[in-house]
Amino acid sequence: MTHTAMVLNPLGKNGPLVSKFALGTMTFGVETNEAEASKQLDLFVEHGGTFIDTADAYGNGLSEEIIGLWGRERGGMDDLIIATKGRFAPPAGSHGASRRSLVRSVNASLKRLRIDAIDVYFIHGWDRHTDIAETLATLSDLVSVGKIHNIAWSNVSGWQLQKIISTASAGGYPLPVALQPQYNLLERGIELEVLPCCLEAGIALTPWSPLGGGWLTGKYTADAQPSGASRLGEDPNRGVEAYDLRNTNRTYAILKELQAVADRHNRPSAHVALAWLSSRPGVASILLGARSVAQLADNLAAADLVLQSDDLAQLTQASSGGPLGYPYNFLQDWCDMDVWKRLGT
């Protein structure tokens, strides 16, 4: 069964066109076995998805291997945009974003994925041990020989992203086409520095954890720590999504407004959370990660939901972090002389 083609968006100034939703494959080979992963890949493509995201660190390479085997069985993946990442699986004796590490990592990813070139190669995080010029020069060389088509980054701060951009511009290296940060109604920290930097440079966003690790589905409550077959049920202390970190009044205030909008549209809260994120500036493609085909199908059904301006305003206000402190309250575009006088400056 073939579904209506998914909306395609440009990945930054110079990147490829990618589907509104991307298939995140961190679960492949770990929480999702090969058979179930192949079904997810089939379902995603049937729904018009074109952007598949993986990493060498996912399942110690198993995620890439599963995708590569699936691609071979379907006769190739030239009709799809394949992204992978390197940084957290370096060979012994190397730092993750060094030349020695990245050359080996790219070659290993190409072999596991069974492709000739990686469409979008993300550096998975900042490497304080490696000069950024070395990383960029290595990526530039890999682009020149045709092993990578576009470069991108994940999990960096604003100053780190600007250093990447400035160094690339000064050295004549390829600029990133995308950034992959955590971004959702519960976590909007990138809006202070990272997002403005991306918008200024024409870098697209491909957010991970759009549902806040399941929190924005409404399945967690204040009076019962999660249990059972869910990410937090199996590990309540799971990273940035940990139960104690997000079991707060702010979270439940956001969830209340989220459910109110969902009720108006007669849609699950997860659909509304994804639609809000799709509307944010710079967002080109949102990573959907699932353990099962059923979970993926539920999220793919959000592709047609477009929220009205009052819905968006309600959710944006509810998830706001409140008044900005210094220096941001001094640096707003609206800081005309009257505002400065009121600030006593």
KOLKOL-247962 format. One record per residue (C-alpha): z, y, x; residue number from 1; chain. Coordinates in nm, 2 decimals. Last residue first. Example, Ala and Ser with C-alpha at 12.3 -4.5 7.8 and 13.67 -1.06 7.14 Angstrom:
2
@z:0.71&y:-0.11&x:1.37&seq:2&mol:A
@z:0.78&y:-0.45&x:1.23&seq:1&mol:A
END
This chain:
345
@z:3.10&y:5.20&x:1.98&seq:345&mol:A
@z:3.35&y:5.20&x:1.69&seq:344&mol:A
@z:3.19&y:4.91&x:1.52&seq:343&mol:A
@z:3.12&y:5.13&x:1.23&seq:342&mol:A
@z:2.94&y:5.37&x:1.46&seq:341&mol:A
@z:2.73&y:5.09&x:1.60&seq:340&mol:A
@z:2.63&y:4.99&x:1.25&seq:339&mol:A
@z:2.52&y:5.34&x:1.17&seq:338&mol:A
@z:2.33&y:5.36&x:1.50&seq:337&mol:A
@z:2.12&y:5.05&x:1.42&seq:336&mol:A
@z:2.23&y:4.70&x:1.50&seq:335&mol:A
@z:2.01&y:4.51&x:1.25&seq:334&mol:A
@z:1.84&y:4.31&x:1.53&seq:333&mol:A
@z:2.17&y:4.15&x:1.61&seq:332&mol:A
@z:2.30&y:4.19&x:1.96&seq:331&mol:A
@z:2.65&y:4.34&x:1.91&seq:330&mol:A
@z:2.77&y:4.07&x:1.67&seq:329&mol:A
@z:2.63&y:3.82&x:1.91&seq:328&mol:A
@z:2.84&y:3.93&x:2.21&seq:327&mol:A
@z:3.10&y:3.90&x:2.07&seq:326&mol:A
@z:3.19&y:3.71&x:1.76&seq:325&mol:A
@z:2.97&y:3.60&x:1.47&seq:324&mol:A
@z:3.10&y:3.61&x:1.12&seq:323&mol:A
@z:3.12&y:3.27&x:0.96&seq:322&mol:A
@z:3.00&y:2.93&x:1.08&seq:321&mol:A
@z:2.74&y:2.92&x:0.81&seq:320&mol:A
@z:2.71&y:2.59&x:0.63&seq:319&mol:A
@z:2.78&y:2.73&x:0.28&seq:318&mol:A
@z:2.56&y:3.03&x:0.33&seq:317&mol:A
@z:2.27&y:2.82&x:0.45&seq:316&mol:A
@z:2.31&y:2.58&x:0.16&seq:315&mol:A
@z:2.32&y:2.85&x:-0.11&seq:314&mol:A
@z:2.04&y:3.05&x:0.05&seq:313&mol:A
@z:1.82&y:2.74&x:0.07&seq:312&mol:A
@z:1.88&y:2.66&x:-0.30&seq:311&mol:A
@z:1.81&y:3.02&x:-0.40&seq:310&mol:A
@z:1.48&y:3.02&x:-0.20&seq:309&mol:A
@z:1.36&y:2.71&x:-0.37&seq:308&mol:A
@z:1.37&y:2.37&x:-0.20&seq:307&mol:A
@z:1.06&y:2.16&x:-0.13&seq:306&mol:A
@z:1.09&y:1.79&x:-0.18&seq:305&mol:A
@z:0.78&y:1.58&x:-0.11&seq:304&mol:A
@z:0.89&y:1.41&x:0.21&seq:303&mol:A
@z:1.23&y:1.31&x:0.07&seq:302&mol:A
@z:1.11&y:0.96&x:-0.02&seq:301&mol:A
@z:1.09&y:0.89&x:0.35&seq:300&mol:A
@z:1.47&y:0.89&x:0.35&seq:299&mol:A
@z:1.52&y:0.62&x:0.09&seq:298&mol:A
@z:1.24&y:0.41&x:0.25&seq:297&mol:A
@z:1.41&y:0.43&x:0.59&seq:296&mol:A
@z:1.74&y:0.31&x:0.45&seq:295&mol:A
@z:1.57&y:0.02&x:0.27&seq:294&mol:A
@z:1.37&y:-0.08&x:0.58&seq:293&mol:A
@z:1.70&y:-0.12&x:0.77&seq:292&mol:A
@z:1.90&y:0.03&x:1.05&seq:291&mol:A
@z:1.76&y:0.37&x:1.01&seq:290&mol:A
@z:1.66&y:0.67&x:1.22&seq:289&mol:A
@z:1.46&y:0.96&x:1.08&seq:288&mol:A
@z:1.37&y:1.22&x:1.34&seq:287&mol:A
@z:1.26&y:1.55&x:1.19&seq:286&mol:A
@z:0.92&y:1.71&x:1.28&seq:285&mol:A
@z:0.81&y:2.06&x:1.33&seq:284&mol:A
@z:1.13&y:2.27&x:1.30&seq:283&mol:A
@z:1.06&y:2.62&x:1.45&seq:282&mol:A
@z:1.23&y:2.81&x:1.17&seq:281&mol:A
@z:1.43&y:2.60&x:0.92&seq:280&mol:A
@z:1.26&y:2.47&x:0.61&seq:279&mol:A
@z:1.25&y:2.11&x:0.72&seq:278&mol:A
@z:1.62&y:2.13&x:0.77&seq:277&mol:A
@z:1.68&y:2.23&x:0.41&seq:276&mol:A
@z:1.45&y:1.95&x:0.29&seq:275&mol:A
@z:1.63&y:1.69&x:0.50&seq:274&mol:A
@z:1.97&y:1.80&x:0.36&seq:273&mol:A
@z:1.82&y:1.79&x:0.01&seq:272&mol:A
@z:1.69&y:1.44&x:0.05&seq:271&mol:A
@z:2.02&y:1.32&x:0.18&seq:270&mol:A
@z:2.20&y:1.47&x:-0.12&seq:269&mol:A
@z:2.01&y:1.23&x:-0.34&seq:268&mol:A
@z:1.77&y:1.39&x:-0.60&seq:267&mol:A
@z:1.81&y:1.51&x:-0.96&seq:266&mol:A
@z:1.70&y:1.86&x:-0.85&seq:265&mol:A
@z:1.99&y:2.05&x:-0.99&seq:264&mol:A
@z:2.22&y:1.76&x:-0.89&seq:263&mol:A
@z:2.10&y:1.78&x:-0.53&seq:262&mol:A
@z:2.18&y:2.15&x:-0.52&seq:261&mol:A
@z:2.54&y:2.08&x:-0.64&seq:260&mol:A
@z:2.57&y:1.79&x:-0.40&seq:259&mol:A
@z:2.49&y:2.01&x:-0.10&seq:258&mol:A
@z:2.74&y:2.27&x:-0.22&seq:257&mol:A
@z:3.02&y:2.02&x:-0.23&seq:256&mol:A
@z:2.91&y:1.86&x:0.10&seq:255&mol:A
@z:2.93&y:2.20&x:0.27&seq:254&mol:A
@z:3.29&y:2.25&x:0.14&seq:253&mol:A
@z:3.36&y:1.89&x:0.25&seq:252&mol:A
@z:3.26&y:1.95&x:0.60&seq:251&mol:A
@z:3.44&y:2.28&x:0.62&seq:250&mol:A
@z:3.77&y:2.12&x:0.50&seq:249&mol:A
@z:3.75&y:1.87&x:0.79&seq:248&mol:A
@z:3.68&y:1.50&x:0.85&seq:247&mol:A
@z:3.41&y:1.59&x:1.10&seq:246&mol:A
@z:3.59&y:1.54&x:1.43&seq:245&mol:A
@z:3.82&y:1.27&x:1.29&seq:244&mol:A
@z:3.53&y:1.07&x:1.17&seq:243&mol:A
@z:3.32&y:1.08&x:1.49&seq:242&mol:A
@z:2.97&y:1.22&x:1.45&seq:241&mol:A
@z:2.97&y:1.39&x:1.79&seq:240&mol:A
@z:3.04&y:1.06&x:1.96&seq:239&mol:A
@z:3.13&y:0.75&x:1.76&seq:238&mol:A
@z:3.51&y:0.75&x:1.71&seq:237&mol:A
@z:3.49&y:0.57&x:1.38&seq:236&mol:A
@z:3.30&y:0.28&x:1.54&seq:235&mol:A
@z:3.20&y:0.00&x:1.31&seq:234&mol:A
@z:3.26&y:0.19&x:0.99&seq:233&mol:A
@z:3.13&y:0.50&x:1.16&seq:232&mol:A
@z:2.79&y:0.35&x:1.22&seq:231&mol:A
@z:2.79&y:0.16&x:0.89&seq:230&mol:A
@z:2.85&y:-0.21&x:0.81&seq:229&mol:A
@z:3.21&y:-0.21&x:0.71&seq:228&mol:A
@z:3.48&y:0.06&x:0.74&seq:227&mol:A
@z:3.51&y:0.43&x:0.71&seq:226&mol:A
@z:3.85&y:0.61&x:0.71&seq:225&mol:A
@z:3.96&y:0.67&x:0.36&seq:224&mol:A
@z:4.11&y:0.99&x:0.20&seq:223&mol:A
@z:3.86&y:1.25&x:0.32&seq:222&mol:A
@z:3.55&y:1.07&x:0.21&seq:221&mol:A
@z:3.24&y:0.94&x:0.37&seq:220&mol:A
@z:2.93&y:0.83&x:0.18&seq:219&mol:A
@z:2.81&y:1.18&x:0.09&seq:218&mol:A
@z:2.46&y:1.13&x:0.25&seq:217&mol:A
@z:2.53&y:1.44&x:0.46&seq:216&mol:A
@z:2.80&y:1.25&x:0.66&seq:215&mol:A
@z:2.55&y:0.97&x:0.76&seq:214&mol:A
@z:2.53&y:1.05&x:1.13&seq:213&mol:A
@z:2.49&y:1.42&x:1.06&seq:212&mol:A
@z:2.20&y:1.37&x:0.82&seq:211&mol:A
@z:1.95&y:1.53&x:1.05&seq:210&mol:A
@z:2.09&y:1.34&x:1.35&seq:209&mol:A
@z:1.80&y:1.43&x:1.58&seq:208&mol:A
@z:1.59&y:1.75&x:1.55&seq:207&mol:A
@z:1.23&y:1.78&x:1.66&seq:206&mol:A
@z:1.21&y:2.15&x:1.73&seq:205&mol:A
@z:0.89&y:2.33&x:1.85&seq:204&mol:A
@z:0.86&y:2.55&x:2.15&seq:203&mol:A
@z:0.66&y:2.88&x:2.11&seq:202&mol:A
@z:0.85&y:3.06&x:2.39&seq:201&mol:A
@z:1.03&y:3.32&x:2.17&seq:200&mol:A
@z:1.09&y:3.06&x:1.90&seq:199&mol:A
@z:1.24&y:2.82&x:2.14&seq:198&mol:A
@z:1.47&y:3.08&x:2.30&seq:197&mol:A
@z:1.58&y:3.19&x:1.96&seq:196&mol:A
@z:1.67&y:2.83&x:1.87&seq:195&mol:A
@z:1.87&y:2.76&x:2.19&seq:194&mol:A
@z:2.09&y:3.07&x:2.18&seq:193&mol:A
@z:2.29&y:3.12&x:1.86&seq:192&mol:A
@z:2.09&y:2.89&x:1.63&seq:191&mol:A
@z:2.16&y:2.58&x:1.85&seq:190&mol:A
@z:2.52&y:2.57&x:1.71&seq:189&mol:A
@z:2.40&y:2.47&x:1.36&seq:188&mol:A
@z:2.59&y:2.14&x:1.33&seq:187&mol:A
@z:2.71&y:2.04&x:0.98&seq:186&mol:A
@z:2.39&y:2.14&x:0.80&seq:185&mol:A
@z:2.18&y:1.97&x:1.06&seq:184&mol:A
@z:2.06&y:2.01&x:1.42&seq:183&mol:A
@z:2.11&y:1.78&x:1.73&seq:182&mol:A
@z:1.85&y:1.89&x:1.97&seq:181&mol:A
@z:1.50&y:1.77&x:2.06&seq:180&mol:A
@z:1.29&y:2.05&x:2.22&seq:179&mol:A
@z:0.92&y:2.06&x:2.20&seq:178&mol:A
@z:0.60&y:2.18&x:2.38&seq:177&mol:A
@z:0.76&y:2.21&x:2.72&seq:176&mol:A
@z:0.57&y:2.43&x:2.96&seq:175&mol:A
@z:0.34&y:2.27&x:3.22&seq:174&mol:A
@z:0.39&y:2.38&x:3.58&seq:173&mol:A
@z:0.24&y:2.70&x:3.72&seq:172&mol:A
@z:0.54&y:2.75&x:3.94&seq:171&mol:A
@z:0.66&y:3.08&x:3.80&seq:170&mol:A
@z:0.60&y:2.98&x:3.44&seq:169&mol:A
@z:0.76&y:2.64&x:3.48&seq:168&mol:A
@z:1.06&y:2.79&x:3.65&seq:167&mol:A
@z:1.10&y:3.05&x:3.38&seq:166&mol:A
@z:1.07&y:2.79&x:3.10&seq:165&mol:A
@z:1.31&y:2.54&x:3.25&seq:164&mol:A
@z:1.56&y:2.82&x:3.33&seq:163&mol:A
@z:1.53&y:2.94&x:2.97&seq:162&mol:A
@z:1.61&y:2.59&x:2.85&seq:161&mol:A
@z:1.91&y:2.57&x:3.08&seq:160&mol:A
@z:2.04&y:2.91&x:2.96&seq:159&mol:A
@z:2.01&y:2.81&x:2.60&seq:158&mol:A
@z:2.18&y:2.48&x:2.64&seq:157&mol:A
@z:2.01&y:2.14&x:2.67&seq:156&mol:A
@z:2.00&y:1.82&x:2.47&seq:155&mol:A
@z:1.63&y:1.71&x:2.48&seq:154&mol:A
@z:1.32&y:1.83&x:2.67&seq:153&mol:A
@z:0.95&y:1.82&x:2.63&seq:152&mol:A
@z:0.63&y:1.74&x:2.83&seq:151&mol:A
@z:0.28&y:1.68&x:2.70&seq:150&mol:A
@z:-0.01&y:1.44&x:2.79&seq:149&mol:A
@z:0.17&y:1.21&x:3.03&seq:148&mol:A
@z:0.01&y:0.94&x:3.24&seq:147&mol:A
@z:-0.31&y:1.13&x:3.29&seq:146&mol:A
@z:-0.30&y:1.19&x:3.67&seq:145&mol:A
@z:-0.25&y:1.56&x:3.62&seq:144&mol:A
@z:0.02&y:1.51&x:3.36&seq:143&mol:A
@z:0.22&y:1.29&x:3.60&seq:142&mol:A
@z:0.18&y:1.55&x:3.87&seq:141&mol:A
@z:0.31&y:1.82&x:3.63&seq:140&mol:A
@z:0.60&y:1.60&x:3.54&seq:139&mol:A
@z:0.69&y:1.57&x:3.91&seq:138&mol:A
@z:0.66&y:1.94&x:3.97&seq:137&mol:A
@z:0.88&y:2.01&x:3.66&seq:136&mol:A
@z:1.16&y:1.77&x:3.78&seq:135&mol:A
@z:1.14&y:1.91&x:4.14&seq:134&mol:A
@z:1.15&y:2.27&x:4.01&seq:133&mol:A
@z:1.46&y:2.18&x:3.80&seq:132&mol:A
@z:1.65&y:2.10&x:4.12&seq:131&mol:A
@z:1.82&y:1.77&x:4.06&seq:130&mol:A
@z:2.20&y:1.70&x:4.06&seq:129&mol:A
@z:2.26&y:1.91&x:3.74&seq:128&mol:A
@z:2.04&y:1.68&x:3.54&seq:127&mol:A
@z:1.99&y:1.83&x:3.19&seq:126&mol:A
@z:1.91&y:1.58&x:2.91&seq:125&mol:A
@z:1.66&y:1.33&x:2.78&seq:124&mol:A
@z:1.36&y:1.46&x:2.97&seq:123&mol:A
@z:1.11&y:1.41&x:2.69&seq:122&mol:A
@z:0.75&y:1.28&x:2.74&seq:121&mol:A
@z:0.51&y:1.35&x:2.45&seq:120&mol:A
@z:0.18&y:1.17&x:2.43&seq:119&mol:A
@z:0.26&y:0.90&x:2.68&seq:118&mol:A
@z:-0.05&y:0.76&x:2.84&seq:117&mol:A
@z:-0.22&y:0.42&x:2.90&seq:116&mol:A
@z:-0.02&y:0.23&x:2.64&seq:115&mol:A
@z:0.15&y:-0.11&x:2.64&seq:114&mol:A
@z:0.49&y:0.04&x:2.53&seq:113&mol:A
@z:0.67&y:-0.17&x:2.79&seq:112&mol:A
@z:0.42&y:-0.09&x:3.06&seq:111&mol:A
@z:0.40&y:0.28&x:2.99&seq:110&mol:A
@z:0.78&y:0.30&x:2.98&seq:109&mol:A
@z:0.81&y:0.13&x:3.32&seq:108&mol:A
@z:0.55&y:0.36&x:3.48&seq:107&mol:A
@z:0.73&y:0.67&x:3.33&seq:106&mol:A
@z:1.07&y:0.55&x:3.46&seq:105&mol:A
@z:0.94&y:0.48&x:3.81&seq:104&mol:A
@z:0.78&y:0.82&x:3.84&seq:103&mol:A
@z:1.08&y:0.98&x:3.68&seq:102&mol:A
@z:1.35&y:0.83&x:3.91&seq:101&mol:A
@z:1.19&y:0.90&x:4.24&seq:100&mol:A
@z:1.09&y:1.25&x:4.13&seq:99&mol:A
@z:1.44&y:1.33&x:4.02&seq:98&mol:A
@z:1.54&y:1.36&x:3.65&seq:97&mol:A
@z:1.79&y:1.07&x:3.64&seq:96&mol:A
@z:1.94&y:1.09&x:3.99&seq:95&mol:A
@z:1.83&y:0.80&x:4.21&seq:94&mol:A
@z:2.00&y:0.53&x:4.42&seq:93&mol:A
@z:1.96&y:0.25&x:4.17&seq:92&mol:A
@z:1.68&y:0.31&x:3.93&seq:91&mol:A
@z:1.73&y:0.58&x:3.66&seq:90&mol:A
@z:1.80&y:0.49&x:3.29&seq:89&mol:A
@z:1.95&y:0.81&x:3.15&seq:88&mol:A
@z:1.67&y:1.05&x:3.24&seq:87&mol:A
@z:1.36&y:0.94&x:3.06&seq:86&mol:A
@z:1.22&y:0.98&x:2.71&seq:85&mol:A
@z:0.95&y:0.85&x:2.48&seq:84&mol:A
@z:0.70&y:1.00&x:2.24&seq:83&mol:A
@z:0.41&y:0.82&x:2.08&seq:82&mol:A
@z:0.17&y:1.02&x:1.86&seq:81&mol:A
@z:-0.03&y:0.77&x:1.64&seq:80&mol:A
@z:-0.40&y:0.70&x:1.58&seq:79&mol:A
@z:-0.44&y:0.56&x:1.93&seq:78&mol:A
@z:-0.16&y:0.30&x:1.86&seq:77&mol:A
@z:-0.34&y:-0.03&x:1.93&seq:76&mol:A
@z:-0.48&y:-0.33&x:1.75&seq:75&mol:A
@z:-0.20&y:-0.38&x:1.50&seq:74&mol:A
@z:-0.04&y:-0.67&x:1.70&seq:73&mol:A
@z:-0.06&y:-0.47&x:2.02&seq:72&mol:A
@z:0.12&y:-0.18&x:1.86&seq:71&mol:A
@z:0.40&y:-0.40&x:1.73&seq:70&mol:A
@z:0.44&y:-0.55&x:2.08&seq:69&mol:A
@z:0.46&y:-0.20&x:2.23&seq:68&mol:A
@z:0.71&y:-0.08&x:1.96&seq:67&mol:A
@z:0.93&y:-0.38&x:2.03&seq:66&mol:A
@z:0.91&y:-0.32&x:2.41&seq:65&mol:A
@z:0.99&y:0.05&x:2.38&seq:64&mol:A
@z:1.30&y:-0.03&x:2.17&seq:63&mol:A
@z:1.40&y:-0.31&x:2.41&seq:62&mol:A
@z:1.41&y:-0.07&x:2.71&seq:61&mol:A
@z:1.78&y:-0.08&x:2.77&seq:60&mol:A
@z:1.84&y:-0.09&x:2.40&seq:59&mol:A
@z:1.74&y:0.27&x:2.38&seq:58&mol:A
@z:1.76&y:0.40&x:2.74&seq:57&mol:A
@z:1.39&y:0.40&x:2.79&seq:56&mol:A
@z:1.35&y:0.63&x:2.49&seq:55&mol:A
@z:1.18&y:0.62&x:2.14&seq:54&mol:A
@z:1.00&y:0.86&x:1.90&seq:53&mol:A
@z:0.71&y:0.76&x:1.67&seq:52&mol:A
@z:0.50&y:1.04&x:1.52&seq:51&mol:A
@z:0.22&y:0.95&x:1.27&seq:50&mol:A
@z:0.39&y:0.90&x:0.94&seq:49&mol:A
@z:0.16&y:0.87&x:0.64&seq:48&mol:A
@z:0.38&y:0.66&x:0.42&seq:47&mol:A
@z:0.21&y:0.34&x:0.53&seq:46&mol:A
@z:0.27&y:0.44&x:0.89&seq:45&mol:A
@z:0.65&y:0.45&x:0.83&seq:44&mol:A
@z:0.65&y:0.13&x:0.63&seq:43&mol:A
@z:0.47&y:-0.06&x:0.91&seq:42&mol:A
@z:0.71&y:0.08&x:1.17&seq:41&mol:A
@z:1.01&y:-0.01&x:0.96&seq:40&mol:A
@z:0.87&y:-0.36&x:0.90&seq:39&mol:A
@z:0.83&y:-0.40&x:1.28&seq:38&mol:A
@z:1.19&y:-0.29&x:1.33&seq:37&mol:A
@z:1.31&y:-0.55&x:1.08&seq:36&mol:A
@z:1.13&y:-0.83&x:1.27&seq:35&mol:A
@z:1.24&y:-0.70&x:1.61&seq:34&mol:A
@z:1.61&y:-0.68&x:1.53&seq:33&mol:A
@z:1.78&y:-0.36&x:1.42&seq:32&mol:A
@z:2.13&y:-0.27&x:1.55&seq:31&mol:A
@z:2.04&y:-0.30&x:1.91&seq:30&mol:A
@z:1.68&y:-0.40&x:1.97&seq:29&mol:A
@z:1.56&y:-0.10&x:1.77&seq:28&mol:A
@z:1.85&y:0.12&x:1.66&seq:27&mol:A
@z:1.73&y:0.42&x:1.87&seq:26&mol:A
@z:1.39&y:0.41&x:1.70&seq:25&mol:A
@z:1.35&y:0.75&x:1.55&seq:24&mol:A
@z:1.05&y:0.76&x:1.32&seq:23&mol:A
@z:0.92&y:1.11&x:1.29&seq:22&mol:A
@z:0.91&y:1.31&x:0.97&seq:21&mol:A
@z:0.68&y:1.61&x:0.91&seq:20&mol:A
@z:0.40&y:1.43&x:1.09&seq:19&mol:A
@z:0.28&y:1.55&x:1.42&seq:18&mol:A
@z:-0.02&y:1.76&x:1.54&seq:17&mol:A
@z:-0.04&y:1.76&x:1.92&seq:16&mol:A
@z:0.12&y:2.01&x:2.15&seq:15&mol:A
@z:-0.01&y:2.34&x:2.28&seq:14&mol:A
@z:0.18&y:2.61&x:2.10&seq:13&mol:A
@z:0.46&y:2.39&x:1.97&seq:12&mol:A
@z:0.42&y:2.06&x:1.81&seq:11&mol:A
@z:0.17&y:2.15&x:1.53&seq:10&mol:A
@z:0.27&y:2.03&x:1.19&seq:9&mol:A
@z:0.13&y:1.75&x:0.98&seq:8&mol:A
@z:0.23&y:1.69&x:0.61&seq:7&mol:A
@z:0.24&y:1.33&x:0.52&seq:6&mol:A
@z:-0.07&y:1.15&x:0.40&seq:5&mol:A
@z:-0.02&y:1.01&x:0.04&seq:4&mol:A
@z:0.08&y:0.65&x:0.05&seq:3&mol:A
@z:-0.11&y:0.34&x:0.14&seq:2&mol:A
@z:0.00&y:0.00&x:0.00&seq:1&mol:A
END
